[in-house]
Amino acid sequence: MRAVLNNILIDPSILRLLWSIASSIHYKDLLNLPDAELSQHIIQEVNCRLPLDAEQCGNINTYLNSKIMLIRDLAEPA
């Protein structure tokens, strides 16, 4: 079963993994990395743990770009 988010198909296990990775990024990096670099960092981390094909990478990138402000809101000083 895949989650459909804004017409983007993403496997729920990938969604859990990307949010886990996003929430584990140091707050200074969350605040200081440009949007594109932050998205690519998360995609690379997901891909290291769960190999992705080009379509999945594109879907995740689109999803992350729509959630970048929410991801940045996760930033809390440790």
Sequence and secondary structure as in RCSB ss.txt:
>XXXX:A:sequence
MRAVLNNILIDPSILRLLWSIASSIHYKDLLNLPDAELSQHIIQEVNCRLPLDAEQCGNINTYLNSKIMLIRDLA
EPA
>XXXX:A:secstr
  EEETTEEE HHHHHHHHHHHHHS HHHHHHS HHHHHHHHHHHHHHHS   HHHHHHHHHHHHHHHHHHHHT 
   
